[in-house]
């Protein structure tokens, strides 16, 4: 699988990454080992994991299963996240230490920082993230759903230490949610050498044609999900005309963006994993530029930067941090 550099000073990442949102808690441990092992066999070496109050064991399960595959730590790239939902709770460095304790590792390759809450200082947060990279506990940092203007400011503040600058932005980006990434502010971000990490690429499975969303999916910023359901039917027809699946066409669209370093998607079944990896073959289609140009007209107005993340109830009524 092709690898792409994250920003100008970040690590190389596999073009596709396996996400962890409602992934590992739904599987037996043996199935997790198989899923990670098959991902590696397919050339996917980048994994996006995170702690969520409703899924506090994601990192533990992932790290234990990775070890079971016999894979050397240095041969994979791990991306993780720090949050502000307990603000002013744990410092970002303290969160980083907790992440490494759960993983049982000395570092992560990429640490993502949730977007700023109202009143937060870009300079303060950029300084804290830079210190995490300086400490060696992460090789690079990125924003996660930041307003691109804020991330550009963070990048400028760290011009004297380019190795400590943010290297990219994880952002909701798919055939329906295009407005932020296709805007002028993101162009400025990309011009400074920062990469895109598309997330919510299948809109929780809707763009892959799946309608059972009982497992829960990401926040519907802009309130456009009903329109996305309608768009999914058009995507299915377009994909069918090209001889591919909806999921493959949706993933290929995000991978084709010139700033994309790695595309994050979720999968728990072997057939879905292989189907999604096969999406990269669409990039070899001589008409890919024409296909992408058409899909860029499909963006639905109303999508915006995410609202502050509000975790649902913790794992149980008696769960204590």
C-alpha positions in Angstrom: 0.0 0.0 0.0 1.2 3.5 -0.8 2.5 5.6 2.1 2.3 9.4 2.3 4.1 11.8 4.6 2.2 13.7 7.2 3.0 17.3 6.8 6.7 18.3 6.4 8.0 16.8 9.6 5.6 14.0 10.4 5.9 10.2 9.9 4.9 8.3 6.8 1.5 6.8 7.1 -0.3 4.1 5.1 -2.9 5.7 2.8 -5.6 3.9 4.7 -5.9 3.7 8.5 -8.2 1.5 10.6 -10.2 3.6 13.0 -11.4 2.5 16.5 -14.8 4.2 16.9 -17.2 1.4 17.9 -14.8 -1.2 16.6 -12.9 -3.2 19.2 -15.6 -3.3 21.9 -17.9 -5.1 19.5 -15.5 -7.9 18.8 -14.1 -10.9 20.7 -10.4 -10.6 21.5 -9.6 -13.2 18.9 -11.5 -11.3 16.2 -9.5 -8.1 17.1 -6.3 -10.0 16.6 -7.5 -11.3 13.2 -8.7 -7.9 12.1 -5.4 -6.2 13.0 -3.4 -9.0 11.5 -5.4 -8.9 8.2 -5.0 -5.1 8.1 -1.3 -5.5 8.3 -1.3 -8.3 5.7 -3.1 -5.8 3.3 -0.4 -3.2 3.9 -2.3 -1.0 6.3 0.1 -0.1 9.0 -1.5 3.0 10.5 -4.1 2.7 13.2 -6.3 5.5 14.7 -7.1 4.6 18.3 -8.6 6.7 21.2 -10.0 6.7 24.6 -13.8 7.4 24.9 -15.7 7.4 28.1 -18.1 4.8 26.6 -15.2 2.8 25.2 -12.4 3.2 27.8 -10.5 0.0 26.8 -9.9 0.8 23.1 -6.2 1.4 23.5 -5.7 -1.6 25.8 -7.5 -4.0 23.5 -5.7 -2.7 20.4 -2.2 -2.8 22.0 -2.7 -6.3 23.4 -4.0 -7.6 20.1 -1.2 -5.9 18.2 1.3 -7.6 20.5 -0.4 -10.9 19.8 0.2 -10.6 16.1 4.0 -10.4 16.8 4.3 -7.1 15.0 7.2 -4.9 16.0 6.1 -1.5 17.4 8.3 0.4 15.0 6.6 -1.1 11.9 3.2 0.4 12.7 2.0 4.0 13.1 -0.3 4.7 16.0 -2.5 7.9 16.1 -4.2 8.8 19.3 -6.2 11.7 20.7 -6.4 14.2 23.6 -9.6 15.9 24.6 -11.1 18.9 26.4 -14.3 17.3 27.7 -13.1 17.4 31.3 -11.7 20.9 31.0 -10.0 22.0 33.2 -9.2 18.4 34.1 -6.1 16.6 33.1 -3.4 18.6 31.3 -2.7 17.5 27.8 0.7 16.1 29.0 -1.1 14.1 31.7 -3.5 12.7 29.1 -0.5 11.8 27.0 1.0 9.8 29.9 -2.3 8.0 30.5 -2.5 7.1 26.8 1.0 5.6 26.9 0.1 3.7 30.1 -2.9 2.2 28.4 -1.0 1.3 25.3 2.1 0.1 27.2 4.3 2.0 24.7 6.8 4.8 25.0 5.4 7.0 22.2 2.7 7.4 19.6 3.4 8.4 16.1 0.7 11.1 15.9 -1.2 12.7 18.7 -4.4 14.6 17.7 -5.8 17.5 19.7 -9.5 18.1 19.8 -10.5 21.5 18.5 -10.5 24.5 20.9 -13.4 25.3 23.1 -14.6 28.9 23.3 -12.2 31.1 25.2 -9.2 28.8 24.8 -5.9 30.3 23.6 -4.3 28.9 20.4 -0.9 29.9 21.8 -1.4 28.0 25.0 -2.7 24.8 23.4 -0.1 24.9 20.6 2.6 25.2 23.3 1.3 22.2 25.2 1.1 20.1 22.1 4.6 21.2 21.0 5.9 20.2 24.4 4.4 16.7 24.0 6.4 16.3 20.7 9.5 17.8 22.3 9.3 15.2 25.1 9.4 12.3 22.5 6.0 11.0 23.6 4.7 11.7 20.2 6.5 12.1 16.9 4.1 14.7 15.6 0.8 16.4 16.4 -2.2 17.5 14.4 -5.5 19.2 15.1 -8.8 17.3 15.1 -11.8 19.2 13.7 -10.1 22.5 14.4 -11.1 25.6 12.6 -8.4 25.7 9.9 -7.7 29.4 10.8 -6.8 28.4 14.3 -4.5 25.6 13.1 -2.8 28.0 10.7 -2.2 30.4 13.7 -0.7 27.5 15.7 1.6 26.7 12.8 2.8 30.3 12.5 3.4 30.6 16.3 5.8 27.7 16.0 7.6 28.8 12.8 11.0 28.9 14.7 10.6 25.2 15.6 9.1 23.5 12.5 9.5 20.0 13.9 7.1 21.0 16.6 4.5 22.6 14.4 1.1 20.9 13.7 1.5 18.6 10.8 -2.1 18.3 9.7 -5.7 18.3 10.5 -8.1 15.4 11.0 -11.4 16.6 9.7 -14.8 15.2 8.7 -14.5 14.9 5.0 -16.6 12.9 2.5 -18.6 13.3 -0.7 -21.3 15.1 1.4 -19.2 17.0 3.9 -16.8 19.0 1.7 -17.3 22.7 2.7 -14.6 23.1 5.3 -11.9 21.2 3.4 -12.7 22.8 0.1 -12.7 26.3 1.6 -10.1 29.1 1.4 -9.0 28.6 5.0 -8.0 25.0 4.4 -6.1 26.1 1.3 -4.0 28.3 3.5 -3.4 25.4 5.8 -2.4 23.2 3.0 -0.1 25.9 1.6 1.9 25.8 4.8 2.6 22.1 4.3 0.0 20.6 6.6 -1.9 17.4 5.5 -5.5 16.3 5.6 -6.6 13.2 7.6 -10.2 12.6 6.4 -12.5 11.0 9.0 -16.2 10.1 9.0 -15.4 9.1 5.4 -18.4 6.8 5.1 -20.6 8.9 7.4 -20.9 6.0 9.9 -21.7 3.6 7.1 -24.5 5.6 5.5 -22.4 6.2 2.4 -21.6 2.5 2.2 -25.3 1.8 2.0 -25.8 0.6 5.6 -28.7 2.0 7.6 -28.5 0.1 10.9 -26.9 2.8 13.0 -27.8 1.4 16.4 -24.1 1.3 17.3 -24.0 5.1 17.1 -22.1 7.4 14.7 -20.5 10.8 14.8 -22.1 14.2 15.4 -24.3 15.5 12.6 -22.9 19.0 12.4 -25.1 21.2 10.3 -28.1 18.9 10.6 -27.6 17.5 7.1 -27.8 13.7 7.7 -31.3 13.3 6.1 -29.8 14.8 3.0 -26.9 12.5 3.2 -29.2 9.5 3.2 -30.7 10.8 -0.1 -27.2 11.4 -1.5 -26.2 7.8 -0.6 -28.7 6.5 -3.2 -27.1 8.6 -5.9 -23.7 7.5 -4.8 -24.8 3.8 -5.1 -25.9 4.5 -8.7 -22.7 6.3 -9.6 -20.6 3.5 -8.1 -22.6 0.8 -9.9 -22.0 2.5 -13.2 -18.2 2.4 -12.5 -18.3 -1.2 -11.4 -17.4 -0.5 -7.8 -19.2 -0.3 -4.4 -20.5 2.9 -2.8 -17.9 2.5 0.0 -15.1 2.1 -2.4 -16.0 5.2 -4.4 -16.5 7.3 -1.2 -13.1 6.2 0.1 -11.4 6.8 -3.2 -12.8 10.3 -3.3 -11.2 11.2 0.0 -7.9 9.5 -0.9 -7.7 11.5 -4.1 -7.5 14.8 -2.3 -3.9 16.1 -2.9 -3.5 17.0 0.8 -4.6 13.6 2.1 -2.0 11.7 4.2 -4.2 8.9 5.4 -7.9 8.1 5.2 -9.5 6.8 8.4 -12.4 4.3 8.1 -14.0 1.7 10.4 -14.5 -2.0 9.7 -15.1 -5.0 11.9 -15.6 -7.6 9.2 -13.0 -9.1 6.9 -15.1 -8.6 3.8 -15.5 -4.9 4.5 -11.9 -4.5 5.3 -10.8 -6.0 1.9 -13.5 -4.1 0.1 -12.3 -0.8 1.5 -8.6 -1.5 0.7 -9.6 -2.4 -2.9 -11.0 1.2 -3.2 -7.4 2.3 -3.8 -7.5 0.6 -7.2 -10.0 3.4 -8.3 -7.1 5.9 -8.0 -5.5 4.1 -11.0 -8.6 4.8 -13.2 -7.5 7.1 -16.0 -10.7 9.0 -15.5 -10.2 9.6 -11.7 -9.8 13.4 -12.2 -13.2 13.5 -14.0 -14.8 11.3 -11.4 -13.5 13.5 -8.5 -14.6 16.7 -10.3 -18.1 15.4 -10.6 -18.3 14.3 -6.9 -17.0 17.7 -5.8 -20.4 19.1 -6.9 -22.2 16.8 -4.5 -21.2 18.6 -1.3 -24.1 19.5 0.9 -24.3 23.0 2.3 -24.5 23.4 6.0 -21.6 21.3 7.2 -19.3 23.1 9.5 -16.5 22.5 12.1 -17.7 20.1 14.8 -19.4 21.3 17.9 -17.5 20.6 21.1 -17.5 16.9 21.7 -19.9 15.8 24.5 -19.3 12.2 25.6 -22.3 10.1 26.4 -22.8 8.3 29.7 -19.8 6.5 30.9 -19.5 2.7 30.6 -21.7 2.1 33.6 -23.6 3.8 36.3 -21.0 2.6 38.9 -18.0 3.4 36.7 -15.6 5.7 38.5 -12.6 7.3 36.9 
